[in-house]
Amino acid sequence: MAERRKSKRFDTEQEVLLYHGLSKYLGKLNNLSCSGALVSVAALPRLIELGDMCFLAFAAKPEAILCSCKVVHLLETHVGLQFIEAEAQA
């Protein structure tokens, strides 16, 4: 089977916040690439669906990074995100 990924992924373990609608979920960043991320969430809400827009926030001291994302994969406790735009927050 051919590799479909366009960007190399890097394994990591970092706490992140996933914002979906008016809700916020604490999660763990499992891997990261230039084009997206895989995040594990202990209790992934059933309200999240493929194609939904959300935000991913993680700290890169001294600033936080906030990324607009699109949900592209859903597993039991993991959500695959495609980055749309990133912005540094002071």
VONU-302972 format. One record per residue (C-alpha): residue number from 1; residue in one letter; x, y, z. Coordinates in steps of 0.25 Angstrom, whole numbers, padded with zeros to 4 digits, m for minus. Each point is the difference from the previous one (the first is absolute). Layout:
pos|code|px|py|pz
NUM|a|X|Y|Z
...
//
This chain:
pos|code|px|py|pz
1|m|0000|0000|0000
2|a|0006|0014|m0004
3|e|0002|0010|0011
4|r|m0010|0011|m0001
5|r|0006|0010|0009
6|k|0006|0012|m0006
7|s|0008|0005|0012
8|k|0009|m0008|0010
9|r|m0006|m0002|0013
10|f|0007|0001|0014
11|d|m0004|m0007|0012
12|t|m0002|0008|0012
13|e|m0007|0001|0014
14|q|m0005|0014|0003
15|e|m0013|0004|0007
16|v|m0009|0008|m0010
17|l|m0014|0007|0001
18|l|m0010|m0004|m0011
19|y|m0011|0010|m0002
20|h|m0013|m0004|m0007
21|g|m0012|0009|0000
22|l|m0001|0005|0014
23|s|0007|m0012|0006
24|k|0015|m0001|0004
25|y|0006|m0014|0002
26|l|0014|m0003|0006
27|g|0007|m0010|m0009
28|k|0014|m0005|m0003
29|l|0007|0003|m0013
30|n|0005|m0014|m0005
31|n|0007|0004|m0013
32|l|0002|0013|m0008
33|s|0003|0004|m0014
34|c|0000|0012|m0009
35|s|m0014|m0003|m0005
36|g|m0007|m0006|0013
37|a|0000|m0007|0013
38|l|m0006|m0012|0007
39|v|m0006|0003|0014
40|s|m0005|m0010|0010
41|v|m0011|0005|0009
42|a|m0005|m0009|0012
43|a|m0014|0002|m0003
44|l|m0002|0004|m0014
45|p|m0014|0007|m0001
46|r|m0009|m0007|m0010
47|l|m0004|0015|m0005
48|i|0013|0000|m0008
49|e|m0001|m0004|m0014
50|l|0008|m0002|m0013
51|g|0002|0014|m0007
52|d|m0003|0008|0013
53|m|0009|0012|0003
54|c|0007|0002|0013
55|f|0012|0006|0006
56|l|0012|m0006|0006
57|a|0008|0007|0010
58|f|0014|m0003|0006
59|a|0011|0007|0007
60|a|0013|0004|m0007
61|k|0006|0009|0011
62|p|m0001|0012|0001
63|e|m0012|0000|m0009
64|a|m0011|m0010|m0003
65|i|m0004|m0005|m0014
66|l|m0014|m0001|m0004
67|c|m0003|m0008|m0013
68|s|m0013|0000|m0008
69|c|m0003|m0014|m0003
70|k|m0009|m0010|m0008
71|v|m0003|m0013|0006
72|v|0004|m0011|m0010
73|h|0001|m0013|0008
74|l|m0008|m0005|0012
75|l|0003|m0012|0009
76|e|m0005|m0004|0013
77|t|0009|0010|0008
78|h|0008|0007|m0011
79|v|m0003|0011|m0010
80|g|0008|0002|m0012
81|l|0001|0015|m0004
82|q|0005|0007|m0012
83|f|0005|0014|0002
84|i|m0007|0012|m0007
85|e|0008|0012|0007
86|a|0009|0002|0011
87|e|0002|0013|0009
88|a|0009|0003|0011
89|q|m0007|0006|0013
90|a|0007|0008|0010
//
